[in-house]
């Protein structure tokens, strides 16, 4: 049985990790033995949902009191590197919530600590278990859309996450806003499909000491170029559109089991084929094609446990996630004020003067 320590007991743990962890504990695949969080009521509430879990105010107390095989890091992003490195010192494998961290330097520190400990560093990008993106990644890799690809990737909705603290809106704790929250999922998808990214231009609407609610990136990859737009403020025409000399595809994040493909005969709705194991049965066992985000967390946790038990590859390693972190850092370093043409000219001027990068470049 794999023993688990939860580091962080905020909204993502209560909403997404707790249900599959309880299912896996009932199946006797894991045992959650500890929950770490500085907020006593939150950590006790999460710990109470597991048979033998004890609650701790900090990591040192948890590691001094017990041993664990897997640490799930779900603390604020600025603390991920510190918590992951401590876990590696105590011999744990680590599944780290996205974003991996807030700086490239910390990403390197985490990867070095994992290598030194001889342990796995997996980064939690549950959207890697979207069957339509998996199928399209294979199409692109096989050259079925041609070379010199172009893409447009947009995702926007009104922010509605039931955050346990205000950490997401404080740059010193979160590292950023919409780009580091939703945009990293999108960058991970694009990196999965096209290779390592380079940010050629970046625009956002963050004011001094705050975080961005809107971000627009111009990106190039070894085989593609295009734009990526993310918003916490309003709905966009959500989805990924890839165009090549041999065809086009369109993926809708709301329908994970199909995608549209254009060939010389026109557009067709394509059912997906990629699936993932649902338990620790040797050789694979039952498989799933998630229809929404929730079962992706189940598949992700099973993938991490199979990685520990059988040595199977985890979808997103620390090295792969560091590439996304590098793109985010490039975006923030080169950020320009995002145009807001719907505002009167005087308000646009005021917004540009209050942009978080004003006077720093």
Secondary structure, 3 states (H helix, E strand, C coil): CEEEEEECCCHHHHHHHHHHHHHHHHCCCEEEEEEECCCHHHHHHHHCCCCCCEEECCHHHHHHHCCCCEEEECCCHHHHHHHHHHHHHCCCEEEEECCCCCCHHHHHHHHHHHHHHCCCEEEECHHHHCHHHHHHHHHHHCCCCCCCEEEEEEEECCCCCCCCCCHHHCHHHHCCCHHHHHHHHHHHHHHHHHCCCEEEEEEECCECCCCCCEEEEEEEECCEEEEEEEECCCCCCCEEEEEECCEEEEECCCCCCEEEEEECCEEEEEECCCCEECCCCCCCCCEECCCCHHHHHHHHHHHHHHHHHHCCCCCCEHHHHHHHHHHHHHHHHCEEECCCCCCCHHHHHHHHHCECCCCCC
